[in-house]
Amino acid sequence: MTKLAIPSIWTTWAMNAALLLRLWTAWDRLPERVAVHFGISLQPNGWSSRNSLLIIVIAVAAGQAALATWLILRVGAAIPFFAPMQLLIGFTLVSAFWQVISYNADGKPFNPLWVIGPLVLLFGAITVFMMGLLFRFYRR
């Protein structure tokens, strides 16, 4: 297990707990019909009930944190930067849902940089990892 495994697990659970707390504190301000998907123009183009949003956020937050924990404990020792990758995935999901809650509860515009930024970092990390595998393979 790497030095980053346990801090990454705790951070993942803390981020998801903060998301659930955010949803709970904003619940009274959410309309019955909430925007859950935004198009390329950053205008909502998908809608759901706030109860469905609650179920989706709880399922994704708990599922992602549990899966990340399991993967980090199982695979983290073999792949050193696997824990930070899982942390980026969690941050991306939490950011996306946080933006949805802020849009619906507070009227704040959806800011795509909070989702696109971590995705760019994640895809960059995956690319670096895959290139490293290729170079190691062809050096033999």
N, CA and C atoms as an extended XYZ file, in Angstrom:
420
Properties=species:S:1:pos:R:3:atomname:S:1:resname:S:1:resid:I:1 pbc="F F F"
N         0.840       -1.178        0.000 N   MET     1
C         0.000        0.000        0.000 CA  MET     1
C         0.889        1.246        0.000 C   MET     1
N         0.561        2.214       -0.826 N   THR     2
C         1.354        3.436       -0.917 CA  THR     2
C         1.004        4.387        0.220 C   THR     2
N         1.857        5.397        0.391 N   LYS     3
C         1.624        6.397        1.444 CA  LYS     3
C         0.365        7.213        1.174 C   LYS     3
N        -0.051        7.292       -0.069 N   LEU     4
C        -1.218        8.100       -0.423 CA  LEU     4
C        -2.543        7.355       -0.278 C   LEU     4
N        -2.498        6.053       -0.047 N   ALA     5
C        -3.725        5.258       -0.047 CA  ALA     5
C        -4.710        5.708        1.029 C   ALA     5
N        -4.298        5.704        2.275 N   ILE     6
C        -5.223        6.032        3.370 CA  ILE     6
C        -5.681        7.493        3.305 C   ILE     6
N        -4.766        8.470        3.088 N   PRO     7
C        -5.264        9.854        2.943 CA  PRO     7
C        -6.234       10.021        1.770 C   PRO     7
N        -5.994        9.302        0.671 N   SER     8
C        -6.901        9.393       -0.479 CA  SER     8
C        -8.271        8.827       -0.137 C   SER     8
N        -8.293        7.725        0.605 N   ILE     9
C        -9.573        7.133        1.001 CA  ILE     9
C       -10.334        8.087        1.911 C   ILE     9
N        -9.657        8.631        2.921 N   TRP    10
C       -10.325        9.562        3.830 CA  TRP    10
C       -10.817       10.811        3.087 C   TRP    10
N       -10.005       11.315        2.188 N   THR    11
C       -10.397       12.507        1.429 CA  THR    11
C       -11.596       12.215        0.535 C   THR    11
N       -11.609       11.067       -0.083 N   THR    12
C       -12.743       10.684       -0.929 CA  THR    12
C       -14.033       10.644       -0.117 C   THR    12
N       -13.999        9.986        1.041 N   TRP    13
C       -15.197        9.917        1.881 CA  TRP    13
C       -15.587       11.305        2.391 C   TRP    13
N       -14.602       12.139        2.734 N   ALA    14
C       -14.899       13.490        3.224 CA  ALA    14
C       -15.549       14.346        2.134 C   ALA    14
N       -15.043       14.253        0.907 N   MET    15
C       -15.641       15.014       -0.200 CA  MET    15
C       -17.096       14.603       -0.418 C   MET    15
N       -17.344       13.302       -0.406 N   ASN    16
C       -18.705       12.822       -0.624 CA  ASN    16
C       -19.622       13.173        0.542 C   ASN    16
N       -19.100       13.164        1.757 N   ALA    17
C       -19.884       13.585        2.920 CA  ALA    17
C       -20.219       15.075        2.819 C   ALA    17
N       -19.259       15.874        2.362 N   ALA    18
C       -19.511       17.313        2.180 CA  ALA    18
C       -20.597       17.537        1.123 C   ALA    18
N       -20.585       16.734        0.067 N   LEU    19
C       -21.617       16.840       -0.965 CA  LEU    19
C       -22.995       16.531       -0.383 C   LEU    19
N       -23.089       15.473        0.405 N   LEU    20
C       -24.379       15.125        1.019 CA  LEU    20
C       -24.830       16.200        2.002 C   LEU    20
N       -23.888       16.778        2.735 N   LEU    21
C       -24.224       17.883        3.639 CA  LEU    21
C       -24.713       19.090        2.850 C   LEU    21
N       -24.063       19.362        1.735 N   ARG    22
C       -24.481       20.478        0.857 CA  ARG    22
C       -25.905       20.263        0.360 C   ARG    22
N       -26.208       19.044       -0.059 N   LEU    23
C       -27.560       18.735       -0.535 CA  LEU    23
C       -28.572       18.900        0.598 C   LEU    23
N       -28.222       18.427        1.779 N   TRP    24
C       -29.126       18.515        2.932 CA  TRP    24
C       -29.407       19.970        3.305 C   TRP    24
N       -28.361       20.821        3.314 N   THR    25
C       -28.554       22.226        3.688 CA  THR    25
C       -29.276       23.022        2.602 C   THR    25
N       -29.223       22.573        1.359 N   ALA    26
C       -29.885       23.282        0.255 CA  ALA    26
C       -31.265       22.708       -0.053 C   ALA    26
N       -31.658       21.638        0.613 N   TRP    27
C       -32.877       20.910        0.270 CA  TRP    27
C       -34.118       21.812        0.216 C   TRP    27
N       -34.294       22.687        1.196 N   ASP    28
C       -35.484       23.546        1.241 CA  ASP    28
C       -35.519       24.573        0.114 C   ASP    28
N       -34.383       24.877       -0.454 N   ARG    29
C       -34.326       25.855       -1.541 CA  ARG    29
C       -34.418       25.216       -2.924 C   ARG    29
N       -34.373       23.895       -2.996 N   LEU    30
C       -34.470       23.209       -4.289 CA  LEU    30
C       -35.923       23.182       -4.755 C   LEU    30
N       -36.161       23.503       -6.025 N   PRO    31
C       -37.520       23.377       -6.549 CA  PRO    31
C       -37.890       21.897       -6.711 C   PRO    31
N       -39.164       21.630       -6.877 N   GLU    32
C       -39.606       20.234       -7.069 CA  GLU    32
C       -39.023       19.635       -8.355 C   GLU    32
N       -38.883       20.450       -9.385 N   ARG    33
C       -38.301       20.021      -10.658 CA  ARG    33
C       -36.932       20.685      -10.782 C   ARG    33
N       -35.881       19.870      -10.828 N   VAL    34
C       -34.518       20.408      -10.850 CA  VAL    34
C       -33.829       20.079      -12.168 C   VAL    34
N       -32.960       20.986      -12.577 N   ALA    35
C       -32.128       20.750      -13.761 CA  ALA    35
C       -31.007       19.802      -13.362 C   ALA    35
N       -30.817       18.728      -14.123 N   VAL    36
C       -29.777       17.747      -13.797 CA  VAL    36
C       -28.771       17.546      -14.927 C   VAL    36
N       -29.035       18.139      -16.072 N   HIS    37
C       -28.110       18.007      -17.197 CA  HIS    37
C       -28.037       19.335      -17.917 C   HIS    37
N       -26.824       19.675      -18.381 N   PHE    38
C       -26.613       20.946      -19.048 CA  PHE    38
C       -25.974       20.695      -20.398 C   PHE    38
N       -26.451       21.420      -21.400 N   GLY    39
C       -25.934       21.265      -22.754 CA  GLY    39
C       -24.659       22.045      -22.965 C   GLY    39
N       -24.197       22.048      -24.196 N   ILE    40
C       -22.946       22.713      -24.545 CA  ILE    40
C       -23.043       24.220      -24.306 C   ILE    40
N       -24.249       24.774      -24.362 N   SER    41
C       -24.442       26.201      -24.102 CA  SER    41
C       -24.594       26.487      -22.618 C   SER    41
N       -24.424       25.464      -21.779 N   LEU    42
C       -24.531       25.539      -20.320 CA  LEU    42
C       -25.931       25.884      -19.839 C   LEU    42
N       -26.911       25.633      -20.695 N   GLN    43
C       -28.309       25.781      -20.310 CA  GLN    43
C       -28.859       24.402      -19.985 C   GLN    43
N       -29.744       24.320      -18.987 N   PRO    44
C       -30.283       23.002      -18.634 CA  PRO    44
C       -31.069       22.392      -19.781 C   PRO    44
N       -30.855       21.094      -20.012 N   ASN    45
C       -31.616       20.390      -21.038 CA  ASN    45
C       -32.084       19.013      -20.556 C   ASN    45
N       -31.955       18.778      -19.253 N   GLY    46
C       -32.441       17.555      -18.647 CA  GLY    46
C       -32.973       17.866      -17.266 C   GLY    46
N       -34.135       17.323      -16.940 N   TRP    47
C       -34.808       17.670      -15.689 CA  TRP    47
C       -35.178       16.411      -14.923 C   TRP    47
N       -35.341       16.572      -13.618 N   SER    48
C       -35.723       15.465      -12.762 CA  SER    48
C       -36.427       16.035      -11.532 C   SER    48
N       -37.022       15.170      -10.751 N   SER    49
C       -37.591       15.622       -9.484 CA  SER    49
C       -36.466       15.747       -8.466 C   SER    49
N       -36.675       16.554       -7.448 N   ARG    50
C       -35.617       16.695       -6.450 CA  ARG    50
C       -35.443       15.411       -5.643 C   ARG    50
N       -36.509       14.616       -5.515 N   ASN    51
C       -36.367       13.327       -4.829 CA  ASN    51
C       -35.482       12.371       -5.632 C   ASN    51
N       -35.617       12.407       -6.952 N   SER    52
C       -34.744       11.586       -7.803 CA  SER    52
C       -33.299       12.066       -7.692 C   SER    52
N       -33.112       13.381       -7.634 N   LEU    53
C       -31.771       13.925       -7.461 CA  LEU    53
C       -31.169       13.432       -6.149 C   LEU    53
N       -31.961       13.420       -5.088 N   LEU    54
C       -31.496       12.931       -3.795 CA  LEU    54
C       -31.017       11.488       -3.886 C   LEU    54
N       -31.816       10.648       -4.504 N   ILE    55
C       -31.463        9.224       -4.637 CA  ILE    55
C       -30.198        9.062       -5.474 C   ILE    55
N       -30.110        9.797       -6.565 N   ILE    56
C       -28.942        9.701       -7.441 CA  ILE    56
C       -27.685       10.172       -6.721 C   ILE    56
N       -27.767       11.296       -6.024 N   VAL    57
C       -26.584       11.820       -5.329 CA  VAL    57
C       -26.131       10.855       -4.237 C   VAL    57
N       -27.059       10.325       -3.458 N   ILE    58
C       -26.687        9.373       -2.404 CA  ILE    58
C       -26.061        8.122       -3.015 C   ILE    58
N       -26.680        7.589       -4.062 N   ALA    59
C       -26.163        6.366       -4.687 CA  ALA    59
C       -24.780        6.594       -5.293 C   ALA    59
N       -24.604        7.688       -6.001 N   VAL    60
C       -23.312        7.952       -6.641 CA  VAL    60
C       -22.244        8.260       -5.598 C   VAL    60
N       -22.572        9.071       -4.598 N   ALA    61
C       -21.587        9.426       -3.569 CA  ALA    61
C       -21.131        8.187       -2.800 C   ALA    61
N       -22.073        7.406       -2.324 N   ALA    62
C       -21.712        6.206       -1.557 CA  ALA    62
C       -21.038        5.167       -2.448 C   ALA    62
N       -21.568        4.980       -3.644 N   GLY    63
C       -21.003        3.995       -4.564 CA  GLY    63
C       -19.601        4.349       -5.005 C   GLY    63
N       -19.380        5.602       -5.354 N   GLN    64
C       -18.052        6.010       -5.803 CA  GLN    64
C       -17.047        5.906       -4.666 C   GLN    64
N       -17.414        6.345       -3.476 N   ALA    65
C       -16.489        6.270       -2.342 CA  ALA    65
C       -16.167        4.821       -1.986 C   ALA    65
N       -17.181        3.962       -1.985 N   ALA    66
C       -16.956        2.552       -1.662 CA  ALA    66
C       -16.092        1.876       -2.732 C   ALA    66
N       -16.393        2.131       -3.996 N   LEU    67
C       -15.607        1.543       -5.083 CA  LEU    67
C       -14.166        2.052       -5.056 C   LEU    67
N       -13.985        3.352       -4.837 N   ALA    68
C       -12.633        3.915       -4.774 CA  ALA    68
C       -11.852        3.292       -3.619 C   ALA    68
N       -12.506        3.129       -2.471 N   THR    69
C       -11.844        2.512       -1.322 CA  THR    69
C       -11.395        1.103       -1.663 C   THR    69
N       -12.285        0.332       -2.225 N   TRP    70
C       -11.964       -1.054       -2.577 CA  TRP    70
C       -10.830       -1.112       -3.595 C   TRP    70
N       -10.924       -0.283       -4.638 N   LEU    71
C        -9.890       -0.290       -5.677 CA  LEU    71
C        -8.536        0.162       -5.133 C   LEU    71
N        -8.534        1.196       -4.302 N   ILE    72
C        -7.262        1.684       -3.756 CA  ILE    72
C        -6.612        0.611       -2.889 C   ILE    72
N        -7.411       -0.066       -2.079 N   LEU    73
C        -6.861       -1.108       -1.212 CA  LEU    73
C        -6.407       -2.334       -2.005 C   LEU    73
N        -7.066       -2.618       -3.118 N   ARG    74
C        -6.725       -3.804       -3.927 CA  ARG    74
C        -5.634       -3.532       -4.956 C   ARG    74
N        -5.712       -2.393       -5.626 N   VAL    75
C        -4.823       -2.122       -6.758 CA  VAL    75
C        -3.778       -1.063       -6.424 C   VAL    75
N        -4.021       -0.284       -5.386 N   GLY    76
C        -3.157        0.852       -5.064 CA  GLY    76
C        -1.699        0.505       -4.866 C   GLY    76
N        -1.413       -0.671       -4.326 N   ALA    77
C        -0.014       -1.059       -4.106 CA  ALA    77
C         0.701       -1.346       -5.430 C   ALA    77
N        -0.017       -1.857       -6.408 N   ALA    78
C         0.593       -2.203       -7.697 CA  ALA    78
C         0.811       -0.980       -8.580 C   ALA    78
N        -0.071       -0.015       -8.476 N   ILE    79
C         0.013        1.180       -9.322 CA  ILE    79
C         0.103        2.395       -8.393 C   ILE    79
N         1.272        3.000       -8.278 N   PRO    80
C         1.490        4.058       -7.281 CA  PRO    80
C         0.547        5.253       -7.373 C   PRO    80
N         0.223        5.698       -8.570 N   PHE    81
C        -0.620        6.882       -8.646 CA  PHE    81
C        -2.106        6.536       -8.821 C   PHE    81
N        -2.474        5.325       -8.509 N   PHE    82
C        -3.875        4.916       -8.617 CA  PHE    82
C        -4.749        5.652       -7.611 C   PHE    82
N        -4.239        5.851       -6.398 N   ALA    83
C        -5.007        6.559       -5.370 CA  ALA    83
C        -5.296        8.004       -5.792 C   ALA    83
N        -4.301        8.768       -6.274 N   PRO    84
C        -4.625       10.122       -6.743 CA  PRO    84
C        -5.604       10.138       -7.928 C   PRO    84
N        -5.527        9.121       -8.792 N   MET    85
C        -6.482        9.038       -9.905 CA  MET    85
C        -7.901        8.869       -9.377 C   MET    85
N        -8.071        7.999       -8.388 N   GLN    86
C        -9.395        7.802       -7.797 CA  GLN    86
C        -9.879        9.077       -7.113 C   GLN    86
N        -8.961        9.809       -6.528 N   LEU    87
C        -9.305       11.076       -5.896 CA  LEU    87
C        -9.799       12.085       -6.935 C   LEU    87
N        -9.151       12.119       -8.087 N   LEU    88
C        -9.594       13.009       -9.168 CA  LEU    88
C       -10.977       12.620       -9.682 C   LEU    88
N       -11.240       11.333       -9.802 N   ILE    89
C       -12.561       10.869      -10.238 CA  ILE    89
C       -13.613       11.325       -9.239 C   ILE    89
N       -13.328       11.122       -7.955 N   GLY    90
C       -14.267       11.551       -6.917 CA  GLY    90
C       -14.488       13.048       -6.932 C   GLY    90
N       -13.407       13.816       -7.105 N   PHE    91
C       -13.524       15.275       -7.136 CA  PHE    91
C       -14.371       15.729       -8.317 C   PHE    91
N       -14.204       15.075       -9.456 N   THR    92
C       -14.992       15.421      -10.646 CA  THR    92
C       -16.481       15.183      -10.403 C   THR    92
N       -16.823       14.032       -9.839 N   LEU    93
C       -18.231       13.727       -9.557 CA  LEU    93
C       -18.822       14.687       -8.531 C   LEU    93
N       -18.083       14.923       -7.458 N   VAL    94
C       -18.565       15.835       -6.419 CA  VAL    94
C       -18.742       17.236       -6.998 C   VAL    94
N       -17.791       17.689       -7.800 N   SER    95
C       -17.885       19.020       -8.419 CA  SER    95
C       -19.107       19.145       -9.309 C   SER    95
N       -19.366       18.121      -10.106 N   ALA    96
C       -20.513       18.164      -11.013 CA  ALA    96
C       -21.820       18.252      -10.222 C   ALA    96
N       -21.978       17.406       -9.215 N   PHE    97
C       -23.203       17.450       -8.419 CA  PHE    97
C       -23.308       18.740       -7.609 C   PHE    97
N       -22.183       19.244       -7.123 N   TRP    98
C       -22.180       20.500       -6.375 CA  TRP    98
C       -22.693       21.629       -7.267 C   TRP    98
N       -22.234       21.626       -8.519 N   GLN    99
C       -22.684       22.645       -9.479 CA  GLN    99
C       -24.185       22.532       -9.728 C   GLN    99
N       -24.684       21.311       -9.850 N   VAL   100
C       -26.125       21.097      -10.070 CA  VAL   100
C       -26.919       21.631       -8.882 C   VAL   100
N       -26.470       21.329       -7.673 N   ILE   101
C       -27.172       21.810       -6.472 CA  ILE   101
C       -27.119       23.331       -6.405 C   ILE   101
N       -25.962       23.921       -6.661 N   SER   102
C       -25.828       25.385       -6.613 CA  SER   102
C       -26.695       26.069       -7.657 C   SER   102
N       -26.769       25.474       -8.836 N   TYR   103
C       -27.609       26.053       -9.888 CA  TYR   103
C       -29.075       26.065       -9.464 C   TYR   103
N       -29.543       24.936       -8.956 N   ASN   104
C       -30.958       24.804       -8.625 CA  ASN   104
C       -31.338       25.499       -7.324 C   ASN   104
N       -30.486       25.475       -6.326 N   ALA   105
C       -30.833       26.041       -5.025 CA  ALA   105
C       -30.523       27.529       -4.928 C   ALA   105
N       -29.416       27.943       -5.539 N   ASP   106
C       -28.954       29.324       -5.365 CA  ASP   106
C       -29.002       30.152       -6.638 C   ASP   106
N       -29.318       29.521       -7.775 N   GLY   107
C       -29.374       30.249       -9.034 CA  GLY   107
C       -28.006       30.594       -9.606 C   GLY   107
N       -26.953       29.967       -9.099 N   LYS   108
C       -25.613       30.229       -9.626 CA  LYS   108
C       -25.450       29.533      -10.964 C   LYS   108
N       -24.820       30.173      -11.945 N   PRO   109
C       -24.630       29.517      -13.242 CA  PRO   109
C       -23.700       28.315      -13.117 C   PRO   109
N       -23.929       27.348      -13.978 N   PHE   110
C       -23.092       26.148      -14.006 CA  PHE   110
C       -21.716       26.539      -14.509 C   PHE   110
N       -20.680       26.251      -13.733 N   ASN   111
C       -19.310       26.585      -14.103 CA  ASN   111
C       -18.601       25.311      -14.569 C   ASN   111
N       -18.390       25.148      -15.863 N   PRO   112
C       -17.826       23.893      -16.382 CA  PRO   112
C       -16.372       23.659      -16.001 C   PRO   112
N       -15.643       24.697      -15.606 N   LEU   113
C       -14.235       24.505      -15.271 CA  LEU   113
C       -14.045       23.574      -14.082 C   LEU   113
N       -15.026       23.531      -13.175 N   TRP   114
C       -14.938       22.649      -12.013 CA  TRP   114
C       -15.097       21.182      -12.402 C   TRP   114
N       -15.586       20.940      -13.601 N   VAL   115
C       -15.732       19.565      -14.080 CA  VAL   115
C       -14.670       19.268      -15.147 C   VAL   115
N       -14.464       20.200      -16.060 N   ILE   116
C       -13.526       19.987      -17.159 CA  ILE   116
C       -12.077       19.945      -16.661 C   ILE   116
N       -11.733       20.812      -15.713 N   GLY   117
C       -10.368       20.843      -15.177 CA  GLY   117
C        -9.914       19.496      -14.625 C   GLY   117
N       -10.670       18.911      -13.683 N   PRO   118
C       -10.271       17.589      -13.172 CA  PRO   118
C       -10.279       16.510      -14.245 C   PRO   118
N       -11.201       16.594      -15.212 N   LEU   119
C       -11.219       15.598      -16.294 CA  LEU   119
C        -9.964       15.678      -17.151 C   LEU   119
N        -9.504       16.890      -17.428 N   VAL   120
C        -8.268       17.054      -18.203 CA  VAL   120
C        -7.093       16.458      -17.438 C   VAL   120
N        -7.031       16.731      -16.127 N   LEU   121
C        -5.967       16.145      -15.305 CA  LEU   121
C        -6.058       14.619      -15.291 C   LEU   121
N        -7.273       14.109      -15.173 N   LEU   122
C        -7.469       12.661      -15.137 CA  LEU   122
C        -7.029       12.013      -16.446 C   LEU   122
N        -7.469       12.554      -17.576 N   PHE   123
C        -7.082       11.986      -18.862 CA  PHE   123
C        -5.581       12.133      -19.113 C   PHE   123
N        -5.001       13.232      -18.627 N   GLY   124
C        -3.554       13.396      -18.728 CA  GLY   124
C        -2.821       12.331      -17.926 C   GLY   124
N        -3.303       12.062      -16.708 N   ALA   125
C        -2.680       11.031      -15.865 CA  ALA   125
C        -2.804        9.652      -16.499 C   ALA   125
N        -3.959        9.357      -17.068 N   ILE   126
C        -4.150        8.069      -17.738 CA  ILE   126
C        -3.214        7.953      -18.939 C   ILE   126
N        -3.064        9.024      -19.687 N   THR   127
C        -2.168        9.020      -20.838 CA  THR   127
C        -0.723        8.775      -20.414 C   THR   127
N        -0.287        9.468      -19.355 N   VAL   128
C         1.080        9.279      -18.856 CA  VAL   128
C         1.279        7.831      -18.404 C   VAL   128
N         0.300        7.286      -17.706 N   PHE   129
C         0.385        5.899      -17.245 CA  PHE   129
C         0.485        4.934      -18.417 C   PHE   129
N        -0.363        5.110      -19.414 N   MET   130
C        -0.358        4.207      -20.581 CA  MET   130
C         0.951        4.333      -21.369 C   MET   130
N         1.452        5.541      -21.510 N   MET   131
C         2.723        5.725      -22.209 CA  MET   131
C         3.857        5.050      -21.440 C   MET   131
N         3.829        5.148      -20.122 N   GLY   132
C         4.835        4.474      -19.306 CA  GLY   132
C         4.794        2.971      -19.501 C   GLY   132
N         3.590        2.411      -19.567 N   LEU   133
C         3.465        0.969      -19.825 CA  LEU   133
C         4.034        0.594      -21.183 C   LEU   133
N         3.726        1.409      -22.190 N   LEU   134
C         4.254        1.127      -23.530 CA  LEU   134
C         5.770        1.185      -23.564 C   LEU   134
N         6.359        2.210      -22.945 N   PHE   135
C         7.812        2.328      -22.942 CA  PHE   135
C         8.463        1.167      -22.209 C   PHE   135
N         7.891        0.738      -21.093 N   ARG   136
C         8.443       -0.402      -20.366 CA  ARG   136
C         8.327       -1.685      -21.177 C   ARG   136
N         7.211       -1.833      -21.902 N   PHE   137
C         7.009       -3.018      -22.708 CA  PHE   137
C         8.030       -3.111      -23.828 C   PHE   137
N         8.288       -1.999      -24.518 N   TYR   138
C         9.179       -2.026      -25.664 CA  TYR   138
C        10.665       -1.968      -25.286 C   TYR   138
N        10.983       -1.678      -24.034 N   ARG   139
C        12.367       -1.684      -23.601 CA  ARG   139
C        12.887       -3.106      -23.418 C   ARG   139
N        12.021       -4.040      -23.237 N   ARG   140
C        12.436       -5.427      -22.991 CA  ARG   140
C        13.043       -6.043      -24.193 C   ARG   140
